[in-house]
Amino acid sequence: MDTSPKNEISFILNELAEERELYFNAVAPPIVQASNFAFKKVEDLRKAFDNEMSDYLYSRGLNPTVDILRKKLAALDGAEDCLVFNSGAAAIFAGVFANVKSGDHIVSVKSPYTWAQRMFDVILPRFGVSTTYIDGTKIENWEAATQSNTTLFYLESPNSWDFAMQDLRAVATLAQSKNILTFIDNSYCTPIYQNVMEMGIDVAMQTATKYIGGHSDTLGGVLCGSSAMMKKIFNSEYLNIGSGIQPFNAWLLLRGLRTLSIRLERVSKTTIEVVAFLKHHPKVESIIFPFDESFPQYELAKRQMKGACGLITIILKTKKLEEITRFCNSLQHILMAVSWGGYESLIIPKCAGIKVLEFNPENLDHRYIRLYVGLEEADYIIQDLEQAFSAIP
Ligand SMILES: *Cc1c(COP(=O)(O)O)cnc(C)c1O
């Protein structure tokens, strides 16, 4: 038996890829804030031109600080290689764009992340690429939506509002049998709670803005997959769009990684306490949370995910827009903001994105309020929720 710690999360977060002797044995890695790298010989420069993924030439390609991050993130996902972008949206764009051509067809889960959907609806059609949205919770829907020109399955599991999930092994097996590439947005779980490569997914994306960064102070996006796939994306979209992460932001993500597992642990624990409070609250109609027994895909969640994170969707008993609004406006410590995965608890009501006259209380998702549980004490969060509940009848 191999007793080396090489696959352990602590090794990845603390040691992997840190060649400290190269930088004065500094414990924290340096920010190599350089745009270009010098060569002594024409021969060496020629080699770098020939394969920009082999050497430091120009920071739109490789950069030493970014490389430390790439190695850690690839290892966390159990992938051969990784590319890091300056946002999750950039990672989605590059990863999908590199793998479709005019005439291709994509099958995607319905309601994927906003900017993925915008790409499918607005940008890709200009290049002759069409998308069919399906309810991805049922494997037969993937099969039924597949056409002869389908080249990519786009997954997001769980979704970040209603936590709809896909059976990843089943979808990957189906895709492999039809020679279709699988791409997943794994932002909710991070590779710590869901190892999608193990389940046969080809390209794993996650936003680093959320849990990897963890401090609401930088954006980032990750793609993991085979060396060949990462090289393909590097040589096209990564270099051409120039959306790779900058060294300082990469350094912030490296710092975030140090505490990733401990933050997830804490958030998971607190979230269970907050769920227990919300579930039986007289002003709450229901909550949606993947690790709650009421969740329609609870069994799949338990089988496929090692943990559940800090997102909970709340549906209040009231159907009045005015009262949903008053509840959210009454919170004093939980901030109202987009995003999640940081240290701070957040709330965002779906109705904020819906025109007042278009709000329809019979449409359940119009009433969704998404709570993100941060690193505060459970009591602190619960007390704030309680006083906001008391503001509505
Ligand atoms: C935030 C988010 C993204 C996009 O990431 P950015 O870093 O904001 O571009 C993609 N997918 C999900 C599920 C997200 O929550």
Ligand as a Chemical Component Dictionary entry (heavy atoms), coordinates in Angstrom:
data_LIG
# 
_chem_comp.id                   LIG 
_chem_comp.type                 NON-POLYMER 
_chem_comp.pdbx_formal_charge   0 
_chem_comp.three_letter_code    LIG 
# 
loop_
_chem_comp_atom.comp_id 
_chem_comp_atom.atom_id 
_chem_comp_atom.alt_atom_id 
_chem_comp_atom.type_symbol 
_chem_comp_atom.charge 
_chem_comp_atom.model_Cartn_x 
_chem_comp_atom.model_Cartn_y 
_chem_comp_atom.model_Cartn_z 
_chem_comp_atom.pdbx_ordinal 
LIG C1 C1 C 0 -20.377 32.852 -9.594  1  
LIG C2 C2 C 0 -20.616 31.656 -10.439 2  
LIG C3 C3 C 0 -20.021 31.512 -11.705 3  
LIG C4 C4 C 0 -19.188 32.597 -12.353 4  
LIG O1 O1 O 0 -18.039 32.893 -11.701 5  
LIG P1 P1 P 0 -17.363 34.344 -11.755 6  
LIG O2 O2 O 0 -16.078 34.128 -11.096 7  
LIG O3 O3 O 0 -18.301 35.257 -11.033 8  
LIG O4 O4 O 0 -17.252 34.740 -13.193 9  
LIG C5 C5 C 0 -20.261 30.354 -12.409 10 
LIG N1 N1 N 0 -21.043 29.381 -11.912 11 
LIG C6 C6 C 0 -21.634 29.477 -10.710 12 
LIG C7 C7 C 0 -22.475 28.360 -10.226 13 
LIG C8 C8 C 0 -21.448 30.616 -9.943  14 
LIG O5 O5 O 0 -22.065 30.714 -8.760  15 
# 
loop_
_chem_comp_bond.comp_id 
_chem_comp_bond.atom_id_1 
_chem_comp_bond.atom_id_2 
_chem_comp_bond.value_order 
_chem_comp_bond.pdbx_ordinal 
LIG C1 C2 SING 1  
LIG C2 C3 SING 2  
LIG C2 C8 DOUB 3  
LIG C3 C4 SING 4  
LIG C3 C5 DOUB 5  
LIG C4 O1 SING 6  
LIG O1 P1 SING 7  
LIG P1 O2 DOUB 8  
LIG P1 O3 SING 9  
LIG P1 O4 SING 10 
LIG C5 N1 SING 11 
LIG N1 C6 DOUB 12 
LIG C6 C7 SING 13 
LIG C6 C8 SING 14 
LIG C8 O5 SING 15 
# 
